[in-house]
């Protein structure tokens, strides 16, 4: 595989930090450009941090791949409109800017239940983003649809989410009764799945939670 230049939107979040770690450790990646409202704590010769306003992005550097890890919750965002501005508008703005910069492959952190026709606002926004990215002319798009995400949010300065903690306990106790796609997944496992699938994809591929949990994704 040729040396790749990668753009990562939100290298400081629960999944984004693991994507960044994997990219920096990959010898086939020559440069990583992170986009965010703040720079990641990690410093590395391959990493260039760009502090940006996602509503008014500057032209992005030429790149081969894009990873979209931007996301929040309605509770954290405050209003449905603020949630949509991040989970839909910001991600789509980055995707369009990346396409103009020559990006061919995209990896997206979405959600289980994403559906543009869902009655649930969260799932509908996620599905609308998937649909909008599908309509762009990328060579390949990998969509990761996790169930509950597990990871250390306190390290990131974020509160632990009660629903995720309850889901993790239930999965340990009643795991044999829960379908694989509904079981919690470690943020690191999701990142590894995207990093394995996105560089070589030539189509639209959806990674359900069960597939990512097994960790048997082949490039």
Phi and psi in degrees as a GROMACS rama.xvg file:
@    title "Ramachandran Plot"
@    xaxis  label "Phi"
@    yaxis  label "Psi"
@TYPE xy
-69.0313  161.519  UNK-2
-66.1151  135.682  UNK-3
-117.138  147.348  UNK-4
-108.646  133.553  UNK-5
-126.842  142.321  UNK-6
-108.492  134.359  UNK-7
-126.384  118.19  UNK-8
-91.5487  113.677  UNK-9
76.0312  82.6556  UNK-10
-88.2986  3.00746  UNK-11
-108.084  -3.76995  UNK-12
-84.7934  -178.423  UNK-13
-59.7104  -44.3356  UNK-14
-88.4197  -40.4969  UNK-15
-57.918  -36.292  UNK-16
-63.8289  -33.6964  UNK-17
-76.9189  -35.4267  UNK-18
-62.1335  -44.5314  UNK-19
-60.1127  -45.8135  UNK-20
-58.23  -43.7897  UNK-21
-66.4874  -40.2538  UNK-22
-65.0209  -42.8165  UNK-23
-67.4108  -27.9147  UNK-24
-85.1655  -9.13015  UNK-25
-86.2999  116.42  UNK-26
-65.9659  -17.4969  UNK-27
-83.1847  -7.17767  UNK-28
-95.8349  120.184  UNK-29
-92.6365  -27.4492  UNK-30
-155.053  143.848  UNK-31
-126.6  126.968  UNK-32
-110.756  111.551  UNK-33
-93.1921  140.014  UNK-34
-115.75  130.493  UNK-35
-173.421  172.043  UNK-36
-79.6905  -12.5361  UNK-37
-146.382  158.039  UNK-38
-80.5107  147.075  UNK-39
-66.9531  153.834  UNK-40
-67.7122  -26.6889  UNK-41
-66.2672  136.488  UNK-42
-120.164  136.818  UNK-43
-159.014  145.516  UNK-44
-57.9352  -28.2442  UNK-45
-84.9703  -11.5923  UNK-46
-99.4262  129.2  UNK-47
-120.613  120.042  UNK-48
-95.0873  130.919  UNK-49
-115.285  119.153  UNK-50
-85.7881  119.136  UNK-51
-133.656  160.423  UNK-52
-101.605  113.088  UNK-53
-67.0991  -15.6493  UNK-54
-85.0353  -12.6837  UNK-55
-145.918  69.0291  UNK-56
-72.386  141.574  UNK-57
-78.871  169.448  UNK-58
-57.2999  138.332  UNK-59
-93.2691  155.823  UNK-60
-68.3069  152.352  UNK-61
-55.1721  138.215  UNK-62
-154.873  166.405  UNK-63
-102.292  -36.051  UNK-64
-131.971  157.181  UNK-65
-136.154  136.207  UNK-66
-119.993  124.632  UNK-67
-105.638  106.155  UNK-68
-118.822  17.1867  UNK-69
-73.5982  133.041  UNK-70
-175.601  155.696  UNK-71
-149.203  -165.66  UNK-72
-126.339  160.57  UNK-73
-63.0325  -35.3947  UNK-74
-62.4431  -45.5229  UNK-75
-71.5097  -42.4874  UNK-76
-66.5633  -34.8002  UNK-77
105.358  -39.5684  UNK-78
-143.005  157.956  UNK-79
-57.0767  -37.3383  UNK-80
-65.7524  -40.063  UNK-81
-68.0722  -36.9678  UNK-82
-62.0729  -46.9893  UNK-83
-63.8795  -34.964  UNK-84
-60.9696  -29.9345  UNK-85
-90.7684  -56.5395  UNK-86
-71.3952  -26.9299  UNK-87
-108.067  -62.2773  UNK-88
-61.3029  -49.557  UNK-89
-63.4788  -45.3924  UNK-90
-61.9515  -43.1877  UNK-91
-68.9508  -37.8326  UNK-92
-60.6994  -43.0017  UNK-93
-64.0862  -44.0417  UNK-94
-59.4983  -43.5011  UNK-95
-66.6083  -40.9407  UNK-96
-66.6448  -37.3559  UNK-97
-67.9282  -38.2407  UNK-98
-61.9103  -40.2976  UNK-99
-65.5322  -24.3488  UNK-100
-88.6968  3.68717  UNK-101
98.4657  6.06207  UNK-102
-64.6776  136.269  UNK-103
-111.408  -28.8937  UNK-104
-120.93  139.774  UNK-105
-133.022  137.498  UNK-106
-117.424  126.586  UNK-107
-118.827  133.059  UNK-108
-89.8999  108.154  UNK-109
-109.536  -136.378  UNK-110
-158.388  148.068  UNK-111
-60.7419  136.321  UNK-112
91.3312  0.342469  UNK-113
-57.8802  126.25  UNK-114
-161.228  118.234  UNK-115
-63.1109  -12.9469  UNK-116
-109.169  11.0278  UNK-117
-67.7719  147.886  UNK-118
-80.1055  -14.5648  UNK-119
-86.6016  121.136  UNK-120
-55.8174  -47.2282  UNK-121
-57.157  -50.9449  UNK-122
-65.3428  -34.8975  UNK-123
-66.5759  -43.2226  UNK-124
-63.274  -43.2255  UNK-125
-59.9159  -43.0668  UNK-126
-67.8556  -37.2733  UNK-127
-64.1213  -37.6525  UNK-128
-65.5215  -46.024  UNK-129
-55.3426  -44.8952  UNK-130
-64.1692  -42.1174  UNK-131
-64.9103  -40.2682  UNK-132
-68.2589  -35.3618  UNK-133
-62.9756  -32.3269  UNK-134
-78.1314  -14.5778  UNK-135
-77.4087  163.269  UNK-136
-96.2497  47.5705  UNK-137
-76.1034  150.546  UNK-138
-69.2384  -36.7724  UNK-139
-147.885  144.876  UNK-140
-137.605  121.987  UNK-141
-111.317  124.078  UNK-142
-111.906  115.756  UNK-143
-93.6817  125.086  UNK-144
-115.969  84.8818  UNK-145
-77.5954  157.125  UNK-146
-83.0406  -135.879  UNK-147
-66.5414  133.545  UNK-148
-91.6623  133.83  UNK-149
-112.285  135.168  UNK-150
175.514  171.101  UNK-151
-86.4893  94.9522  UNK-152
-77.3017  -25.6045  UNK-153
-62.1231  -35.1542  UNK-154
-61.978  -29.4405  UNK-155
-89.1917  0.77647  UNK-156
77.6264  20.9849  UNK-157
-109.587  147.513  UNK-158
-71.8645  143.285  UNK-159
-66.2589  143.81  UNK-160
-95.8907  127.009  UNK-161
-58.1351  -42.1621  UNK-162
-61.5816  -38.2665  UNK-163
-68.8733  -40.1653  UNK-164
-66.6516  -41.7971  UNK-165
-64.0675  -43.5608  UNK-166
-62.0246  -38.4355  UNK-167
-65.5354  -41.6795  UNK-168
-64.8911  -44.6777  UNK-169
-63.0967  -37.5418  UNK-170
-64.6837  -35.8817  UNK-171
-70.6743  -38.8439  UNK-172
-82.5909  -41.5415  UNK-173
-117.654  25.0243  UNK-174
-54.6813  -34.8216  UNK-175
-69.1189  -15.5062  UNK-176
-97.8262  -12.0663  UNK-177
-96.9843  125.46  UNK-178
-56.6671  147.996  UNK-179
-56.4491  -37.1755  UNK-180
-71.327  -12.9596  UNK-181
-103.384  -5.28362  UNK-182
-77.8963  148.434  UNK-183
-60.6013  154.703  UNK-184
-132.86  139.865  UNK-185
-66.5783  138.268  UNK-186
-57.3558  -34.6567  UNK-187
-65.3115  -36.4415  UNK-188
-68.4647  -38.7089  UNK-189
-62.6788  -45.3646  UNK-190
-59.2503  -44.6374  UNK-191
-61.5002  -37.8964  UNK-192
-65.0827  -45.2605  UNK-193
-63.1936  -42.6333  UNK-194
-66.0593  -28.8158  UNK-195
-77.7528  -34.522  UNK-196
-93.4159  -38.6399  UNK-197
-64.3757  -40.875  UNK-198
-61.1969  -28.6314  UNK-199
-114.246  0.469351  UNK-200
-66.8729  145.421  UNK-201
-129.63  25.5268  UNK-202
-156.019  -173.962  UNK-203
-91.927  118.754  UNK-204
-124.29  131.806  UNK-205
-107.014  128.432  UNK-206
-105.787  103.035  UNK-207
-72.8784  164.935  UNK-208
-60.3543  -40.1131  UNK-209
-61.2107  -40.0606  UNK-210
-65.0151  -43.5405  UNK-211
-67.7125  -34.9339  UNK-212
-65.1412  -34.894  UNK-213
-70.6528  -26.4143  UNK-214
67.846  27.8316  UNK-215
-107.663  27.972  UNK-216
-75.2059  130.369  UNK-217
-108.712  136.092  UNK-218
